[in-house]
Amino acid sequence: MTVRRHGIASKFNSIRSVRPASGSVLPFRARLPRPPIVGRRVPPKVYGRLGNLEVRLARSKGDLKRAQRLRYHVFYEEMSAIADPLVMMSRRDEDAFDAICDHLLVVDVGEEVKGRRPWRRGPTVVGTYRILRQEVAELHDGFYTQGEYNIAPMLDALAGSTRFMELGRSCVVKSYRNRRTLELLWQGIWNYAREHKIDAMLGCASFEGTDPTRHAEALSYLYHHSLAPEQWRARAHEDIRVDMNMMPAAETNARTVIRSLPPLIKGYLRLGSYVGDGAVIDHQFGTTDIFVILPIEAINERYFSHFGAPDEYETAAPALTPQLN
């Protein structure tokens, strides 16, 4: 599911309460177990390389901090996120979910990087995605996306037959926002999904700004043409839901809408994603969010020629790009 920071998934810095699944009695816990990557030096798992760039999983505390600094730079310095005093002091975008997620990194392994910041030591992280698998989420407090959308009915209906993973906190350094970096991010996501036998990816993607009427045509078009089938559909929580059906289908222009969509949303749609019912305003990050669901079965088969079918896992498979630019 920026590049947008949380695309297929999300992005709050300060932790908002997460609505538990139906029947759950566990409250949200701010303290989560110590992340397994901290304090251990493990050779990084590399999913692909392209020139000086490689995509791999974070495998150290330093890797995680570099990803958090990148997120801070994009979300708070480039975009409109509002930092609290602790975030301003640390200059890192972090929350409790970081401890239980895997962090996919695009790293520039070249010796010199033009414009590199003095405080950025170690490998230069130029892109990142945060991944949370369902089995890990269920051991804690669920998916991050549940803070905005009621996904419990979907999870219950598909329990036992579908393995989900959540994508979030997606971002790329401005000077690296090109096809090569995006190809590597998608190569990493796809290989990770095949490695863990994932059946569907979920999360949130965003439009810039907190006035949904600015995106009335795009939101309406998505509602009329990309609304998820019932079994894959999640609805925004009623107290924060904004109706996406603002204009009749006949008044939306597909060509105009597609050109205006944020690159991440456009990429998801080209892969075969659906959207949920209702948008959500995120005032902290200055965005209008939508729910995105990508069942593996819905991915256009022509993309498999780029990096293999779902059941053909290779550590360094050729890259797929949904042409986000």
N, C-alpha and C positions, 0 to 999 in steps of 0.2 A: 500495500500500500501505500519537499522540499519533501534545487530539490527542496522540498518541504521537509520540516523536521520530523514529522510523525506520520506521515503518510499512511501506508496501511498501518496506524496506531498513533500514539498520542504524545503528550508533552508537558504536562504541568510541572512547574518547578516546586512550588509549595504544594503539599499533598492535600488534595481535597478528599472528602469522604467518598468512599467507593460503595455504591449500593450493592449489597450482597445478593447472590442468586436467591431465587424463591426458596423459602424453607431454611435458609442458612441462619445460623445463630452466632456465627463468628464475627466479631467486630473487626474493623480495619486495624491492623497493627502497624504503628509507625516503625517499630523495630523488627527488622527481618533478619534471618540468620546471616552470619558472616559469609560473604560471597566466596565460592570455592576458588576463584582465581586469586584471591588475596593471599600473599605470603608464600606462593608457590611459583617456581620458575619452570614452566612447561613449554616445550617447543611449540610455537604457534601452528595451528592448523590452517594451511594455506589452501584456498579453494580455487585460485586462478591468478594468472599474471598477464600483464599487458605492458610491455616496455618497462619503465621504472616503477610501475604501479603493481601492487598485489592486493588481493582481497583475502582476509583471514579473520579468525576469531581473536578477540582480546584474551590474553593469557597471563596478565600481570596487573597489579594495582596501578602501575604506571600507565599501561594501555588504557585502562578505564578512565583515569584522570585526564589523559589526552583527549579521549572522546568527549568527556564532559566539558573540557575547555573549548573544544570545537563547537559543541552545541551552544555554549554560552555566547561565543563569538557570533554565531549565526542568528540565534533566537533573540538575544538581548542587545547586541550591538548593531546588527544589520536590520533585524526585524523589530517588532513593536512589543516584545515581551517586557513586563514590568518586574524588575528585580527587587526582592526584599533585601534588607541590610546584610543578611548572612550570605546571600548569593553574590552581592556586590563585593563582599570581602573575599570570598573564595574564588570568584570569577569562574565558577563551574556550574553548569546546569545538572543538578542531581536530585534524585528522589529515592524513596525506599525500594522501588521496583528495580533499580539498577543492580541491587544485590542478588536478585534471583534470575536475572535475564542473561542471555548470551549477547555479546556485543560484536557485531560485524564491522570490520574496519577496512577501509581502503587506505593503504599506506604507500607513500612515495619513498622507495628505498634508495633513491639517488643520493649521492654524497652531499650535494648542495641543492637547496630549494630557494628559488628567488623569492625574496620578501619574507623569509622565515623569521618568526619572532624570537627574540633572545630568550624568553622564558620557556619556550617550547623545546624541551630536551628529549632525547631519545627519538624513536621513529616518528616521522611526520605523518600524522593522521589527517587525511584530506577529505574523508567521507565516512559516514557511519550510519548504521541501522541498529535498532534494539529489537531483540527477538525473545518472545516468551512462549514456550511450548505449553500446551494444555495440561500435561501431567504435572508440570512444575507449578503452574498457576493454581491447580486444584489442591496442592499441598499447602498453599498459603491463603491468599484472599481473593483469588480469581484474577481475571484479566483487568488491565488498566482501563480498557475501553468501557467496562461496566460502569464507570463513573458518569458516562454520558448516555449510554444506550443499554436497554434491557435485552441482553443477549441470552438470558437464561432459557427462554422457551426454545430458541434455536439449538442450544447446547443439549437440552433435555431430549428434544425430538430426534437428534442425530447421535445420541449417546451410543457408544458401542460400535458404530459404523464409520465414524468420521473423526479424524485426529486434527485438531486445530493448532495453529500457531498465530501469535499476534506480532505484527510489525509496528514499530513506532520509533519516535525520535530520529527521523531521517533528516540528514542535512549533509551538505557538501560545501567546502570552501569555494568562494566565488570564482577564484582563478582556475578552479578545477571542474567547474560546472560545464562539462562537455560530454560527448558521446562515450569516450573511453572510460571515464569514471563511472558513468551510469551503467555501462555494460558490465563492469566489474561488480558493482553492487548487485545487479540482478543475477549475475553468475553465482555470486556467493549465496544469495537468497535461495536460488533454485537448487544448488547443490546441497545446501543445508536442509531444505525441505525434503529432497529425495533421500538424503542420509537418514533422516528421522521419520520417513514414511508418512509425511504430512498429507492430509487430504484437502485442507482448505486453509487459506490465510485470511485474517481479519484485522481490522484496525480503523483508524480515522485518517482522513485527509482534509485539507483546509483551503478555504478561500481567504485572501487577505482582507482584513477589516471586520468590524463588528456590526455593520449595517447590512443585513441580508437582502434588503431591497436593491442594493447595488448589483447583486448577482441573481436577481429575480428570474431573468430569462434562462440562465444556466441551471439554476436549481430546479426550475420548472421542467426544463428539458430532461434533466436527469430523472426527475420523478416520473415523467410520462414514458421515457424510453429505456431507462436503465434500472428501474425499481426491481429489487431482488424478488425471485419467486418466493412464495409463502414460507417454504421450509428454510430458506436462507435469509429471511428478512428480520432485521432488528429495528425496533422503534425507539426513538429518543425518549428518555424519561419525561413524563408529561409536564412536570414543573419547569423544564428548561427547553421543551420542544418548540421549534419554529417550523411551521408548515412550509414545505418546499413547493407545494402546488400553488404558485402565485399567479400563473398565467395559463390560459388554455393551450393545449398542445399545438393547435393550428397557428398560434401567434409566435411560436418559437422557431428560430431559423437554425437548422443543424450546422450549416457551414460557419455562421457567425459564432455560435456557441463553442464549437470545437476549437476554433482559433483562440477563443478567450479563456479556455479552461487552463488552470494551473498545470504545468507539465506533469506533475506526479499523478493528478487525477486523470489526465489525458492518457498517460501510460497505462494506468490500471485498467481503464476502459478498453484500450486496444488489446490488452491481454485477455479480457473476458470477464472483468469484474462487474458486480452489481452494487447498487447503493441501497442504504437503509431508508426507513421512513422518518423524515424529519431532520432538520439541521439543528445544531447547538452553537450558541454564541460563547466563545471563550474570551472573556474580558481580560484575563491576565495576559494572554498571548496575542490579543488583538486579532482574532480570527473567527471565521464561521466554519464550523466543522461538519463533515458528513461521514456517515458510516460506510465502509467499503468492505465487501466480502468477495474473495476470489477462490471459488472451488477449483481444484486442480482439473476436474473433469470439464470445466468450462473454458479452459485455456485453448486457444486456437491451435490446432495441431501443426500448423505451419511453423510455429515457433520451436517445436521439438526438434526440427532439423538443425537448429542452431546449437542445441546443447543436450540432446538426448531425451528419450521418453522418460516418464516419471519413474519407471522401475529399472532404469539403467544408470545407476549412480556411478560417477567417476569423480575422483578428487579434483581433477583439473579439466573439467569438460569445457568445450567451446562456449563462448558467451552468448547469451540472449539479450537483446535489448528491445523493449517495447516502443522504441523511438519516442523518448520523452521530450525531445527538443521540438 
